[in-house]
Amino acid sequence: MKFIIIGMGNFGSTLGLRLVEDGHEVLGVDRDMSIVNMFQDKLTHTICMDTTDELAIQRLPLSDTDVVIISIGEDIGASVTTTALIKKYCNTKIISRAISPVHHTILEAMGIKDIIHPEADFADQLATRLTVDGALRTLVLDNKFEIVETNLPSSLEGITVAEAGLREKYGISIVTILKKQERRNLLGIKVERNEVVGVPQPDMAFQSNDILVLFGTMKDIQNFLEETGK
């Protein structure tokens, strides 16, 4: 796939590097030449540009792009103006980053459907990781339920999903299991990724290094991790 990322700060640059690592084409855009130079050999292409300039926006390869991600931070005015111009000239998917509730409201009023809040999302995940010992990553669904990734407790190695009885014992469900696999991306680079095994069957046996994706309340998941020695 082909991506344009506008705003190469911490979030935009990290996202761009990950997409390139997975074999995708990424055009990184920023108005700071020093940042553009920093990533010119790491991304597919980089451009130094003021994206609040309508003529500059028209020079971007928007018709040959699958997704445009506007990840400008701090400068709400530049983000809104850039988003408006991209929306005017682009018919492909647009994802915009919001840094405040007001920013989100403005983007929503502009008709942007994919709005992300990386700082707020990370804060939610970190809060759970700090309070649930053993959690690797989390997805807070509401104030009660969440999805948590955690390493397989050693006490479960070799037994089946049915034998573990997590729903009966702890009131939580196994959404899926992730297994570490080494593969080559489209650029031929070896990368280690977590492969999803799909819906776990009752007779599936747990193996060492498995990562469990669990669904339930934070309290129930925390009880499970504490009782199984995490």
C-alpha positions in Angstrom: 0.0 0.0 0.0 1.0 3.6 -0.5 0.8 6.1 2.4 1.3 9.8 2.8 2.1 10.9 6.4 2.0 14.7 7.0 3.8 15.7 10.2 6.9 13.6 11.0 7.0 14.1 14.8 7.3 11.2 17.2 4.0 9.6 16.2 4.2 10.2 12.5 7.8 9.1 12.1 7.3 5.9 14.2 4.2 5.0 12.2 6.1 5.7 8.9 9.0 3.5 9.9 6.8 0.7 10.9 4.9 0.8 7.6 8.1 0.8 5.6 9.4 -2.1 7.7 6.3 -4.0 6.7 7.0 -3.4 3.0 4.7 -0.4 2.3 5.6 2.8 0.5 5.6 5.9 2.7 5.9 9.5 1.7 6.8 11.6 4.7 6.0 15.3 4.7 7.1 17.9 7.1 7.8 21.7 7.0 11.0 21.2 9.1 13.9 20.5 6.7 16.0 19.0 9.5 13.3 16.4 10.2 12.9 15.6 6.5 16.7 15.1 6.2 16.6 12.8 9.3 14.2 10.4 7.6 15.2 10.7 3.9 17.1 7.4 3.9 14.6 5.6 6.1 11.3 6.2 4.4 10.5 5.6 0.7 10.3 9.4 0.0 10.4 12.6 2.0 9.3 16.1 1.1 9.8 19.4 2.9 6.6 21.3 2.5 4.2 23.8 4.1 0.9 21.8 3.8 -1.2 24.9 4.6 -0.2 26.1 1.1 -2.9 25.0 -1.4 -0.5 25.0 -4.3 1.9 22.7 -2.4 -0.9 20.3 -1.6 -1.8 20.0 -5.2 1.8 18.8 -6.0 1.4 15.7 -3.7 0.6 12.4 -5.4 -2.8 12.2 -3.8 -4.4 10.2 -6.7 -1.8 7.5 -6.4 -2.1 7.1 -2.6 -4.2 4.6 -0.6 -4.2 6.5 2.8 -3.3 10.0 3.8 -2.5 10.4 7.5 -2.4 13.9 9.0 -0.4 13.6 12.2 0.5 17.2 12.8 0.8 17.8 16.6 0.5 21.0 18.6 -0.5 23.4 15.8 -4.2 22.9 15.5 -4.6 25.6 12.9 -2.1 23.9 10.6 -3.8 20.5 11.2 -7.2 21.9 10.3 -6.1 23.8 7.3 -4.1 20.8 6.0 -7.0 18.5 6.6 -9.4 20.8 4.7 -7.0 21.0 1.7 -6.4 17.3 1.6 -10.1 16.6 1.8 -10.6 19.1 -1.1 -8.2 17.3 -3.4 -8.1 13.7 -2.2 -10.8 11.0 -2.7 -8.9 8.3 -0.8 -9.0 7.5 2.9 -8.0 10.3 5.3 -7.0 9.8 8.9 -6.4 12.8 11.1 -4.9 13.1 14.5 -6.7 15.2 17.2 -4.9 16.6 20.1 -7.9 18.0 22.1 -11.6 17.6 22.3 -12.1 20.9 20.4 -9.8 19.7 17.7 -11.7 16.5 17.4 -15.0 18.4 17.2 -13.7 20.5 14.3 -12.4 17.5 12.4 -15.7 15.7 12.9 -17.6 18.8 11.6 -15.4 18.7 8.5 -16.6 15.2 7.8 -13.5 13.3 8.9 -14.6 9.9 10.1 -11.2 8.4 11.1 -9.9 10.5 14.0 -7.1 9.2 16.2 -5.9 10.2 19.7 -2.5 8.5 20.1 -1.6 10.3 23.3 -5.0 9.6 25.0 -5.1 6.0 23.8 -1.6 5.4 25.1 -2.5 7.0 28.4 -5.5 4.6 28.8 -3.3 1.6 27.9 -0.5 2.7 30.3 -2.9 3.3 33.1 -4.1 -0.3 32.8 -0.6 -1.7 32.4 0.4 0.1 35.6 -2.5 -1.3 37.6 -2.7 -4.8 36.0 0.6 -6.5 36.6 1.5 -8.7 33.6 -0.4 -6.8 31.0 1.6 -6.2 27.8 -1.0 -4.1 25.8 -4.5 -3.1 26.5 -7.6 -1.8 24.7 -10.1 -0.1 27.0 -13.6 -0.7 25.5 -15.5 1.3 28.2 -15.2 2.0 31.9 -15.8 -1.7 32.7 -14.5 -4.1 30.0 -11.2 -4.2 28.2 -9.0 -6.5 26.0 -5.6 -7.3 27.5 -2.6 -9.0 26.0 -0.4 -11.0 28.4 2.3 -13.6 28.3 1.1 -17.1 29.0 1.4 -18.0 32.7 3.9 -20.9 33.0 1.2 -22.9 35.0 -0.9 -23.1 31.8 1.8 -24.5 29.5 0.8 -27.8 27.9 -2.9 -27.8 28.9 -5.8 -27.1 26.6 -8.1 -24.2 26.4 -10.9 -26.3 27.7 -8.8 -27.6 30.6 -7.8 -24.0 31.6 -11.5 -23.1 32.0 -10.8 -19.4 32.2 -14.4 -18.4 31.7 -15.7 -20.8 34.4 -12.9 -19.9 36.9 -12.3 -16.2 36.3 -15.2 -15.0 34.1 -12.9 -14.0 31.3 -12.7 -15.1 27.6 -9.7 -15.9 25.4 -10.2 -13.8 22.2 -7.3 -15.4 20.4 -3.7 -16.5 20.9 -0.6 -14.8 19.4 2.5 -16.8 18.5 5.9 -15.2 17.7 6.9 -15.9 14.1 9.9 -14.7 12.1 9.2 -13.8 8.5 10.5 -11.6 5.7 8.6 -8.5 4.7 8.1 -7.3 1.1 11.6 -5.8 1.2 13.2 -9.1 2.2 14.0 -7.9 5.7 13.6 -10.4 8.6 11.1 -9.2 11.1 9.5 -10.9 14.1 5.7 -10.5 14.3 3.0 -12.0 16.4 0.8 -14.2 14.2 -2.9 -14.6 15.2 -4.0 -18.2 15.4 -7.7 -17.4 15.0 -10.5 -18.4 17.3 -9.0 -20.8 19.9 -10.5 -24.3 19.8 -11.2 -26.1 23.1 -8.6 -28.8 22.3 -5.8 -26.3 21.5 -2.9 -26.7 23.9 -1.0 -23.7 25.2 2.7 -23.4 24.4 5.5 -21.5 26.0 5.9 -18.0 24.6 2.2 -17.8 23.7 0.6 -14.4 24.2 -3.0 -14.5 25.4 -5.6 -11.9 24.2 -8.1 -11.8 27.0 -11.5 -10.1 27.3 -13.2 -9.2 30.6 -13.3 -6.7 33.4 -10.0 -5.3 34.7 -10.8 -6.8 38.1 -11.3 -10.3 36.7 -8.3 -10.2 34.4 -6.2 -8.9 37.4 -7.4 -11.8 39.5 -6.5 -14.3 36.8 -2.9 -12.9 36.5 -2.4 -12.8 40.2 -3.6 -16.3 40.8 -1.6 -17.8 38.0 1.6 -16.2 39.2 2.1 -13.2 36.8 
